């Protein structure tokens, strides 16, 4: 199983109105590839949102995510 010292990163997309978790991933690292994969899965399942709010982290501001 996982070691106690391991740290994980949670990627979570929540619908603002219903608070429903639209998509989520748990990863060892915070990177653009994981964020793109999560949003790609969410959009494929639920459709593209009209508005997307995100934190101001580097991954959420990356050109890789914006271009995807």
NORMOBEL-V664526 format. One record per run of one state. SS is the DSSP state (H for helix, E for strand, C for the rest). FROM is the first residue (numbers start at 1). TO is the last residue. If there is no record, write none. Layout:
BEGIN
<<SS:FROM:TO> <SS:FROM:TO>>
END
This chain:
BEGIN
<<C:1:8> <E:9:14> <C:15:20> <E:21:27> <C:28:31> <H:32:46> <C:47:58> <H:59:61> <C:62:62> <H:63:67> <C:68:68>>
END
